[in-house]
Amino acid sequence: MGSKKKKNTEILKELKVGQEWLLNNIKARKLSYLGHLKRHGSLEKHILEARLEGKRRNGRPIRRWTEDIKEWLQITPTEAGREAQKREVFRRMVREATSTQTCQGE
């Protein structure tokens, strides 16, 4: 009994969800979680801000979470952390970043 593979477009049609809506929803959740992390002194915050010594392996660099933040908010993650302390300001920034009709670069 093998399961039939479905394409992403078929699943989106079944769910009656547009790709832009789905991408904006993911973007909003990632940005909201960033605000939550930056406002609390949790282990996750320290992991997110940690820097490792040494060299990376050769090859294509891994896409980092912080690169998405820079692209979507047009500010560095450190600046985003400062803005996250002001909850309402950060929420407005998230709404502005996710209110576009299409997601650039995706």
Secondary structure, 3 states (H helix, E strand, C coil): CCCCCCCHHHHHHHHCCCHHHHHHHHHHHHHHHHHHHHHCCCHHHHHHHCCCCCCCCCCCCCCCHHHHHHHHHCCCHHHHHHHHCCHHHHHHHHHHHHCCCCCCCC
